[in-house]
Amino acid sequence: VFDVDSGSIMDQILQSNPILEAFGNARTLRNDNSSRFGKFIELHFNRRGNLVGGDISTYLLEKVRLSAQNKGERNFHIFYQLLAGMEKEEKAEFFLEADMDDYWYTQQGGVYHLDSIDDASDYKALLQALTTLNFSETHRKEIIRCTAGLLHLGQLQFVKVSASGHEEDSCTVDPDPVVQESFRRVSTLLGVNSEELLRILTEKEYIIGGEPFRKPFTVSQAGDARDAVAKGIYGRVFNWIVMIINKAIQVPESQIKARIGVLDIFGFECFDTNSFEQLAINYTNESLQQQFNQYVFKMEQEVYRKEGIEWSFIEFPDNQDCLDLIEHRQHGIFALLNDECKLPMPSDKKLASRMYTALADQDRFSASNKQQRDGTFQIRHYAGPVLYSVDRFVEKNRDDVPKDLSAIFQASSISLMGEVFAGALTEGPGGGSPRAGNGRDSQRRTSQFFTPSKKESGSDNMSRRTKTASNTVSAEFKTQLHLLLQKIYSTKPHYVRCLKPNDKNVPDLFDRSRTTEQLRYGGVLEAVCVARSGYPVRLSHVDFHARYKILTAGIIID
């Protein structure tokens, strides 16, 4: 235990944690405080070895959790912190008189309070952390205001409006007084014109022949538009928060003489229902597992081979074929998904048909007749087989928000809304760090694992096809992951494997099979075999002599 001076750079870096956990962590079926985003933090040191700054990059925030949670799970912690930690007067200011189980965005999982987490205490810690990281009083209040506005946005319901004559049926916000009051609260808290808000929730704009046309939504489409607006706002606010944290902890490049990077990334996931998010997360783990194989296995064996040490080579699973299945530029799952998203009328059903045809000969890919009827497919990952459902793959990859969303919120009377929709801040994976991707450690490197494409190397001759694909979540995430891997390959990594002793989240219970499974899937058992087969302890001759010279008394060593 050590003391940290209040307001120091170390304090600021530590205080970033309660902020990021509030907005990026949630309860899942296996973890009460699961990170629903990836984080890479670089610690910067001067020539004297003192910590002088840092930089945070984030990856693939699970925004879909905002509008939908599985039974037994929760939304992001921030919503429960507000409702548990606010004083009565503060709740009234943001119209939060209802309980947690009354809001659609917090009630779906059926879990509101956790034994391992004190939401009220964490809310106070969040406010203190925002102050430490130099968030202004106005920004602190507007962050809370925006978050409360999203809770009310989730309360909106829609009804059909039957048209007469040749006009199309449309929809509007339910005239029920309770719903109408929620709508008024949304426009008030987010500082936008209610008529314009209604328009983007109930109509879609098309450009035909250079002229704009508007088509009314169905009731179901309006509900999807509501959730898309909520996710669009939340994702941008999250990245803006990361950007403000980085402004507080970054220092000029000239002051940085050494770096230590810490990667906190989501672990391998396999649930009863696995969707686009799980595919992206498991793709990340496949890439990191390959790097682990490259560093621990291949490098170790090469050292022993060069030094002529006789030992039995350990066979380890090479997962390059699994990576190719997902990321191949022409025939990978992401490529097929991006191609589908470029069509005028894309659908999950057509995507599934593409995959079943194009990937039928891939060893890692399978889909039985029943699975094809259900719109599912299985990938044999290094950690085991996972069954994915293509349901909403296209929607999640496109991550569409109403075209007028930015314009409406740039004109918001709430300054925070204007800032996060100003256009300078991107919402894609890795967003939030204004310096992410710059500096010495992020220079492009060519390796057997990644050769930059024209799109990724910044060529001005990108085709229209490539530009369209680059706007998808999968394309942006793939680019960010490759940049991250370049940093890892340019350093000397060390690994911390987190093992969960049981799935009940209780102490003093050790599940042997569950732990062994994690060790095997993490490649740890194979790493131990490599170390035991060779010489795990290595010292230079100078260090060896300094340490063991006492054993050589009376012996002359040249």
N, C-alpha and C positions, 0 to 999 in steps of 0.2 A: 504494500500500500504506500502511495506517495502523494504528496500534496501538489496540486496544480494551481498556479496563480490564476485568479479570475480574470478573464479577458485576454489571457495569453494565447499564442497561436496553438499551443497544445490543447488548451481549454476549448478554443473555437472548433478545432477538429473533432474533439470528443463530443462537443455539444451538437455537432451535425447529426449524430446518431439518433437522438430522440425525435428530431424533425423528420428524417428520412424514414424512420420506423413508423411514425404516425401516419405518413402519407403513402408509404410503400409496403407496409407489412400487414398481414391479416392472419386470422386463424384458419387453418385448413384441417382436414381430417386427421393429419399426423402431427401437427405442430401448432401450438397456440400463438406463436410469433414468427410465422414463416415470411421470409422476404419474397415478395411477389415482383421483384425486379432484380437485375444483376447490377453489381456495383464494383467499380475498380477505382481505388483511391491511391494516388501517388503521394508519398511523404517526401518533402524536399529538405535537403540539409545544405548548410554552407560549408566552407572549407575547414571550419573548426569542428564540424560534426554536430552543430546545433540545428535543431528543427526550426525551419524558418517559414515553411508554408506547405501547401498541398494542392491537390487537384482531384476532383471527383468526376467520373464518367458513369452514366447509368445506361442500362440496357433492358429493353422489352418490358416496360411496366405492364402488368396484367390488367389493363383498363376494363376488360370485359367483366371483371369481378364487381365493378361499380354497379352494374345493372343486373347482375345475376350471380347468386351464390348457391352452392349445393347445400343440401340438408346437412346440418352439423357444422357449417362453416360460418364465417362472418365476413362482412365487407371490410374495407380498410379501417384501421384502428381509429383514425381521426374522427369518424362520425360518432363512434361510441364515446370517445373522449369528450366531444362537445356536449353530448347529452348527459354525461355523468359528471363532468367537471365544472360546467358553467353555473354561476349563481343565478337565482331566479330572475333578477332584473336583467341580466345579460341575455338569458334565454328569451325574455319578452322582447328585447330589442331586435332579435333575429327571428321572432315568431316561432320559437321552438318550445311550444307548450306541451306537445304530445310526448308520449313515451317511445322508447326504442322500438317496441313491437307495433307501433302505429305507422311507421314509415316503410314504404315499399322497398327502399334501398337498404334497409337494415333488418327487415323481418324475415327474409326468404330462408335463411339458414336455420332460424329458430333458436339461435344461440346469441345471448346478449351480454352475459357476464361470465368472466373466466376467473378461476381460482388463482391462476398464475399471473394475472395482470390486473393492476389497479388503474382503471381508466381515468378516474378523477385525479389521482396523483400524477399520472402520465400527462394529463392535460396541463397541469401546473408546470411540469418539467418542460413541456413543449413551449409554453409562453416564455419561460426563462431562457431556453435555448435560442429562440427567435431573437430575443434581445441581445444575447451574447454574440450572435452572428450578424449583428448590425442591421436587422430588419427594422425599418422605421415604424413608429407607432401607427401611422396610417396604413402601412402595408400589413402589419400584424392584424389589425382590425379587419382589413379587407380580405385577408386570407380566410378568416373565420366567417366573414359575411358570404363569401363565395361558396364555401363548403356548406353552409346552412342553405344557401340558395339551391344547391344540387339536391339536398334532401327534399325540398319542396318541389323541385322539378320532377322527381320520381313519383310524386303524388298525382300528377296530371293523368287524366283518362280522357278518352275521345269517344264520340258518338257519330254515327252515320247521319249525313244530311242528304235525303233523297232529292234528286233533281227532277225537274219537269222538262218535257219536250225532248230535245236531242242532247241536252247537256249531260255531263257525267256526274255520277254521284260523288259527293265529297264528304269531308268530315270536319268536325270542329271540337273544341274543348267541351267536355261534358258540362251542361248548364247547371248541374247540381251545385248549390251554394258553397259546399265545402271544397269542391274541385275548383270552382271559380275563385275562391279566396286563395287557394294554393297558387293559381296562375298569377293572381295579383302580387302575391308575395315573391314569386320568382322574378317577375319583371322589376319589382322594387329592389330586391336584394342584389340583382345582377346589373341594375341600372340601365335597362334597355327598354325600348318602346314596345308596348304590349302588342300592338298590331303587327309590327315587324316580327316579333317573336312568334306570334300565332301563324304567320305566313310560312316561316321556315319549318314549323312543326307540322303543317298540314298540306304543304304544296312542294313540288319539286320543279326546279327550273331546267329547261332544256334549251339549247341553242340550235336552231334549225335554219340553215341558210343565212347565218349571221344575225338572225332575229331571235330574241328570247321568247320562250313560251313556257307557261306554267301548267302543270298537270296536278290535279288534286290527289292526295294520298287516300288510301283506304284506312280504316280504323287501325288495322294491324301495322300498316306502313307508318302511320303517325306515331304509334308506340315505339317502333324502331327508330324513327327520327328523334324522338325525345331522348332515347338512350344514347344515340349517336352524338347529340348535342352535349349531353352530360359527360360522355367519355372524352369528347373533343376539348371541353373546358378543363376537365380534371387533368388530362395528359399535359396540356400546355401549362397549367398552374404548377404541376409537379416539376416540369423541366425548368420553369422560371425560378422555382425555389432552389433547385440545384445550382442554377446560374448565380443567384445572389449569394449562396454559400461560397461558391468558388471565388467570387469577387472579394469576399472577406478573407480567404485563406491563401490566395495566390500571391506570388511575388515575382519580380522581374527575372527573366531567364538568367541574367548575368549573376544573380545571387546564388543560383543553384549549382552546387558542385557534386552532389550525389543524390540518388533517388532510391527509395524502397517502395515497391508497389504491392498492394494487398488486394487480391481479387476475392470478392464474396459473391459467389454465383449460385444460382438455383441448382439443386441436386436433381438427379434422375427422377422422373415422375411416371407413375403408372397407376391410374385410377380406374374405377368401374367404367367411366366414360372419359375418353381422351380426345381432345380436339386440337385445334391449330396451336394453341399456347403450349400444350405438352409436346407437340412435334418440334417447335422452336427450342424449347428448353432441352429436350433430349438431343437435338442436333448440336446444341452447345456442349452438352456433356460428351457426345461422341467426339467432337473436335478436341476438347480438353483431354479426353482419354487418349487420343492419338498422340498428343503432345507428351503426355505422361509416358506412354509406351516408347516414344522416340527418345526421351531424355533418360528414363530409368533403365529400360531394357536394352535398346539398341546401343546406346552409348556405353553402358556397362560391359556388354558383351564385346564391343569393339576394343575397349581398353584391355580386357583380358586376352583377346586375340593378339593385339600388338605386343604385349609383354610375354607372349608364349606360355601363358598359364594353361595347363591342361585341366579342362573341366567340361561338364556336359552342358551343352547349350540348351537353354530353356525355350520351349516353344510358347509363344504368347499369341493371343488372337489379334490379327491385324484388321482393323475396322475401316480401312480405306474404302472398301466396296460399299459399306453402309453410308459413308459420307458422300460418295458419288451418287448413290441412290437418291439422296436428298438434295444435294447442291449442284449436280452436273448442269452445265449451262444450257444444254439443249434437251436432255432427257431426264433430268432430275425432277423430283416432286415439286420443288419451288418453281422450276422453269415451266412445268405444265400448269401450275397454279397461276403464274403470272400471265401466261398465254391466254388462259381462260378469262382472266380479269380484263383483258384488253378487248374482248368481244362486246358487241353492243348489248347482248342479253346473256350475260354469264350466269351459270347456275352450278350448284354443287353436284347435281345429277350428271351434267355433262362433264364436269371435272372428273368425277369418279369413273365414268366410261373411258375417258382419256387415259387415266392411270391404269385401269385394268388391262387396256390394250398395249400401252407403251412399256409397261413394267412387268409384264407377265413372265418374262424370262429371267428376271432378277432373282438371285438366290435369297436375298434379304427381304424380298417383298412377296406377300402371298394374300390371296383373297379367295375363299371358297365360294361356291355358288350361293350359299346362304348369306355370307358376308357381302357379296355383291348385291344381293337383293336388299340388304339392310343399309347399303351405302357405307360399308366399313372396309378397312384393309389392315393388314398386320405387317409390322416391321420387326425383324429380328435384330435388336440392338445388342451391343456388347454386354449390357446388363440384363438382357432377357427380352422376350417378345412383348410387344405392346400393340394392342388393338386400337386403332384410331377411327373415329367417325368423321366423315367429310362434311357433316352438317355445319353450315355457316363458315366453312373454310374461305369461300369467296368473299363474303361480307367482312370477315375479320382481316383478310389480307388487303382488301381495298381500303378498309377503315374510312369509309366515306363519311363526310360531314356535309351539311347543307352548304352550297356554294356561297351563300350570303352570310354565313356565320361570322367570318372574320370582319366583314364590313359592319355588321350590326354591333358587334362587341367592341370594335375599335372606336365606335361612337358612344360607348357606354359612359355614363356619368361616374362610374367607379374607375378610378385611375388604374387599378390593378388589371382590370379587364382590358383596358386600352393597351397596357404594356405587354401582356401575354399574347395578344392578337396583333401586335404591331408588325409582324412579318419577319423581324430579325431573329426571332427565336423559333427554331424548328421543333416539331413535335416527334420526329422519328426516333428510333432507338438510338441511344447514346446522346440524345439532346440534353441541353442543360449546361454543358461545360463549354464556355466560349473559346477555350483553348484546346479542346479535345481534338486530337489528331495532329497537333502541331508539336514542334520541338524535336530534339535529337532522337528521342526514342521511337518516334512515329514515322520516320522516313521509310519510304517504300522499300521492301526487300523482296527479292525473288527467291522462292524456295520450292522444294518439291511439293509442298502443301498448298502454295498459293502463288499464282501468277496473275498480277493485276490485269483485268480486262480493260478495254478502251473506256468503258463507262466508269470503271472504278479508278482509272488513272487520270481522269479529268479531261479526256479528249474532247475537243470542240466539235468533232465530227460524229457525234452520237446520232444515231438514227432516231426517228420518231418512236419506233418500236422500243428501243432501249430506254428512252426518256420515260415512256409510259411505265415500263417495268420497274424503273428505279424509284417510282413513287409508292410502290407497294411496301407493306410492312416487312415481308420476307426478304425483299431485295435490300432494303435499308439495314435490316438486322444482319444479313449475311455480310454486308460491307463492314459494319461495325465489329462483327465478330472477327473478321479477318484482320482488321486493324489491331484488335486486342491480341490476337495470336502473334502478330508481328512483334509486339512489345514483349510478349512472354518469351518468344524464341530468341530475342536479342539480350535476354538477361539470364542469370543463373537462378532458376526457380527452386523454391522449397515448398513442400506440400504439407498441408494440415488436413487430414481426413477426419471429418466429424462423424462419429458413430452414435447412433441412437439406441440405447440399451433395450427399449421396449416401445410399443406403439400406444401405451395407455397414459403416457406423460406422468408417470408416478415414479418416486424414488425407490431405491432398494429392490428393483425388479430387473433381472438380467435375462433377456431372451437369447439363449445361445444360438439358435438357428437364425434368428433375425440379424444378430450381430455378424455371424459368419457370412451370411448373404451379403451384407454391406461391405465386408472386407473383400469378398470375392469380386463383387461388381465394381469396386473401386480400384481393382488391380493391386491391392496391397499384398495379398497372399503370394502372387507371382513375384512381386518386388522382393519379398522376404526370401523366396527361393533363389533369386539371383544373388542376393547378398550372401546367403549361406553357401552357395556353390563356389563363390570366389573368395575374395579378401575384402570384407566390408570396412575394415579399419585401414586408412592410408595416411602415412606421414612422410614428409620429406626426410632425407637422411639427416639433415641438421636438426630438425625437430625430434627425430627419433633418438639421436645421440644425446640431446639435451635432457630428454625425459628419462632415458634408461642407462645413462652413463654410470650411475651408481652401481649397477650390476656388473660393470666391467673393471672394477678396481684391480689394478696391477696389470691390466692388459693394455698394451699399446695399440691404438687404433689409428691407422693412417687415413 
